[in-house]
Amino acid sequence: MTKALQSKPVYDLALPGGSLDSYINWVNQISMLSVEEEQGLARRFRDHGDIEAARQLVMSHLRFVVRIARGYSGYGLVLADLIQEGTIGLMKAVKRFDPEMGVRLVSFAVHWIKSEIHEFVLKNWRIVKVATTKAQRKLFFNLRKMSKRLGWFTNEEVQSVARDLNVSTKEVLTMEARLNQYDEAFDAPDDNEDSAWQAPANYLEDHSFDPARALELQSSTENQEQNLKKAFVALDARSQDILQQRWLADKKATLHDLAAKYNVSAERIRQLEKQAMGKIKKIILTNNSDNTL
């Protein structure tokens, strides 16, 4: 058996030049492994970390990745991307495969291949994720298959799906609505001037010339400035000077400059600065709460 494994041709993992069809034809030409060959390669990788053995296991199963990826072509995503994600799942499966489990690698790898493809579909099918929890993901893919066959669900079909998937009818209806929504660009596309007026960006309300909002903003700014002045004068003279020199002066003083001035360490100046900031914040928050009341 060892000689048979060693005589297996070594395939290059690099993608062949040309189209996706060329790649698919290429992977279909890679010979399948027998049970004995597969188990021997799996043991070499598991026991000795033989990368070449893992490579042969991956190569011989690429055709299955293509077959599974084609089943997700109805989501509007590029088949090459689906195949790439499925191949990542296959590699993860090979890493975790134990030949002593008594199953073929292809049976074990199906879960990992589909899992990676599912994650890719959910991330790229819409701008906003349509499913985040495990139950929502299961519901998404099951409803997707059923809706392609049945279209919009009747009340009886909604209740039947809810029973089969052990979810509420509300969850089924919510996911059905998400499946039938579509993404729309916020700004108008540059290459289509005829439909530019339909862009959502053109329908935003402009509040920049609203007198009420302008007065409110001005009042809020003045109130914040008054609260800051009150908080600042409530500090002791040294704290005021430290903040003045560190934050308000044109030429800001360093911690060492102030340490020399007050004959203390630079760390002590940093502590005084922090304490002063904390006092100002506390006074401002108190004043704001009093104004609200």
N, C-alpha and C positions, 0 to 999 in steps of 0.2 A: 504493500500500500504506500509506503514511503517513497518508493521509486516512482509510483504512478503520480503522486503529488508533485514530486520534483520535476517530472516531465511535462507538467501542465504549462502551457504558454504563458508568458508574462505580458499582461496587457497594460497599456499606458493609460493612466487615469485622465490625462489631458483631453479636453474636449476637441474632437476632430474639427478641422476647418470646414466651413460651409454652413448650411442651414440646420435648423432643428431636426428636419427629416434625416439629414445625414447622421446626426448623433443617434437618433432612434434606430436607424438601420445598423449603426455600429454596435450598439448595446445588444441588439437582437442577435448579432453574430457571435457573441461571447458564449461559449459552451456552458451548459448547466453542470452542476456538481452532483455526483452520486451521494448517497447517504454516507458511505464510508469516507469519501473525499471531504465532505462537509465537516464531519465529526473530527477527522484528522486535522484539518486546518483550524477548527475551533479550539482543539486541545493545544495545538502549537501556540496559538495566540494567548489562550488563557494561562497556560503553564509557563511559557517562555517569553511572552511578550513579543512574539514574532510579527512584526509589522507587515511583512510580505504575505503572511497567511491571512491577516485581517484584510489586506488589500484584495486578495483573490476572492474572499467571501463577499466583499462589497461589490466587486466587479460582476460577479456571477449573478447578482440579484438586482442589477440596475434595470433590467427589463420589467421587473415587478413594480418598481418605482414609477416607471413611465405609465404602466397600465393603471395604477391607482391614481396617479395625477390626472390622467385623462378623464376620470370620473368627476373631477371638480372643474371641468372646463366651462361649465355653465355659469360661473360666478363672474365672468367678465375679466378674469385675470390672465396674465400671460402664461402659457403652458410651460415655457422654459423656467419661469420662476417657481411654478408649482413643482416641477421636477427637481429643481435645485433644493427646495425645502424638504421634499420627500427623501432626497439623498442624504441630507443631514440626519433625518430620522433613522434611515437605514444604518448609518455609521454608529449612531447611538445604540441601536439594537445589537449590532455586531459586538460592540464593547461590552454589553451586558449579557450576551448569549452564553448559556451553559449547555454544552452538548449532552450532559447527563440528564437533562430534563425529559428527554424522550420525544421531543418535537423537532420538526424541521425549522431551520432559520426563517424561512419565508413566513411560516405561521406565527412565529414569535415577533417578527419585524413589522407585521401589518399594523399593529397598534402604534408603534413608534413613528412609522411613515405617515399614517393618517393624523397623528397628533401634531406633528410639525406642520403639515399642510393645513389642518384646521386652524392653528394659531396664525398662520400667514393669511388665510382667508379672512379671519375675523379682524385682523389689523389693517387690511388693505381694501376690504370690500366697500367700506364707507369711511368718510372722514372721521365721523364719530362712531365709536364702537357700538355695535348693536347687541352684543352679549358679553358680559363680564364674569358671571358666575358659572359654575359647572353645569347647573340646571339650565341656565339660559343658553349655553352653548349647545347642549343636547337638543333643546327645543328649537334653536335656530336651524340646525342642519336637518332635523326631522321635518320641520315645517317647510323648509326650502324644497325638499323632495316632494312633499305632498302637494304644495301649491303649484308646482310645475305640472302636476297631473290633474288637479282638481280646480285650480284657479282660486277665486275667493271662496272661503268656507261658509257653509250654511250653519245655522245654530246647532243642528244635529252633529255635523262634522266637528265643530268646535268642541262640543261636549265629549265626543268620541276621542278626539286627540288628547284632551285634558285627562281623560281616564287612562288612556294608553301610556301617557308620559308621566302620570301622577303629579299633575300641576293643576292650578286653577284655570277656569275659563278666561278670567281676566288676563292672566299671563299669556295665554294663547292669543287672545285678541290684540294685546299690546305688541307681541312679537310679529304678528301678521301685519300690523300697521307699519312697523319698522321695515319689514321686508319690502313693502310697496312704496316706501319713500325713496327719494333720490337726492343726490347732492347738487347744490347750486353754488356757483362762484359768487362771492360777495361783490367783487368788482367786475365791471364789464370786460369781456374779452377784447383784446386789442385788434383782433382780426375780423370783428363783426360789429360794424358801426350801426347797422340797422336795428340790432336788438340791444344796443347799449343802454337805452332808456329803461329796460326791464331789470337792470341790475339792482339788487337790494341797496347798494351804496347810495343810489340816487334818491332813495325814499327816506333817508334819515332826517329827523327834525333838527334844524339848526337853532341852537339856543344862544348863540353868541350875541344876538341883538335883542334878547328878551330883557326889558327893563327890570322886571321883578327879580330875575336870576342875577342880573348885574348888581342890583342893590343888595341882594342877599349875600353875594360873594364879597362885596366891599365891607358889609357889616361884619361878616365872619372874620375877614382879615384884620379889621381894626380891633375886634374883640380879642383875637389871638395876640396881637401886638401889645395890647393893654395888660393882658394876663402875664405875658412874658416880662414886661417892665415891672409889674408888681412882684413877681417871683424873684427877679434879679435884685431889687432893692431890699428884699427881705433877707438876703444873705449878709454875712459879716463882711467887713471891709477886705480882708485877705482873700476870701473866696471870690468876691467881686473882681478884685484885681487879677487873680489867676485866670478867671474866665475871660476877662477883658483882654489880657495879654495873649492868651492861647487861641481865642476864637474871633475877637472883634477888632483887634489892631491890624493896621495895614501890614506891618512887619511882625509876624507872629513870633512870640518867644518860645524857646524850647524848654523842656523840663529842667535841663541843667541851668539855663539862664535864671529861672525862677528859684531853683534850689540855692543858687549862690546869693540871690537877693534876700531870701528869707532864712538863709543859713540852716537849711535842712537838706535831706537827701532828695534826689530826683524821684525816687519811689514814693516819698511822702507827698510831694507835689502832685503826683499822679493820683494818689488816694484822695487828696483834698479836692482835686478837679472832679473826680468821680462822685464824691459825696455831694458836691455843689450841684452837679447835674441831676442827681437823684432828688435833691430838695426842690429844684426848679420844676421837675416833672411832677412831683407830688403836689406842689402848690397849684400848678396849672390844671391838673386833673380835678382838684378840689373846687377851684373856681368855676370850671366848666360844669361840674355837677350841680353847683349852687345856681348857676345861670339857667340850667335846664329846669330845675325845680321852680 
